């Protein structure tokens, strides 16, 4: 089996979880290789996501590692059954940077989603004109074709809400993001109207942190917290000036989970948040 040059985030996560199980059990890569009648290098490639592994081998390793977390093992085995190319985002592989695909894949498999947005609105709820304005301010300037494909991709991420049972999505938005006139007054107003519309969906919760809040001051980076099938498979995506970063360490998950809890406690309730957005919309 050839090595993967660019494994997906899910493939990398499967490998890293197998590595964590091995290390927790105090087993070496050489011992794992002996169990599977393979070599140590292949175990390293599996744990890095560069080489696939069958469900049967995952279950054998779980026994070898004395892991009795049935739900976790079942979730990892489900990843082994996923084939490259089955997600709609795979059509953009080689067109967009892998980070774009990772976010779509993360949202697709999430059982729940929580977002903290300090300066812009959640990508999955952005209108086409708003998204185009966001990418239009990119430095250096993006070619028109690149902007078009990025806008198209972001719009397609909405597919998660077309399911019979969409994942619950809680978005905590700072007032600064609501008042930013991205694209000008007309585009910004249409975006807020759309935000109010989607906030009426049963699966969507809108919460706003006003400028007057004295309880929450951390508003420097967008955070997306995706719930996994089991808590251990939760993932955090943090945007930065150098691109998005996926985090899955226990300490990191706890840190950003606590951050989102604090943000929600500082935010207005749902009714007050919608009324707040409505008032800003009327001002535009």
Buried (B, 14 or more C-beta within 10 A) or exposed (E): EEEBEEBBBBBBBBBBBBBBBBEEBEBEBEBBBBBBEBEBEBBBBBBBBBBBBEBEBBBBBBEBBEBEEEEBBBBBBBBBEBEEEEBEBBEBBEEBEBBBBBBBBBBBBBEBBBBBBBBBBBBBBBBBBBBBBBBBEEEEEBEEEBBEBBBEBBBBBBBBBEEEEBBBBBBBBBBBBBEBEBBEEEBBBBBBBBBBEBBEEEBBBBBBBBEEBEEBEEBEBBBBBBBBBBEBBBBBBBBEEEEBEBBBEEEBBEEBBEBBEBBBEBBBEBEEBBEBBEEBBEEB
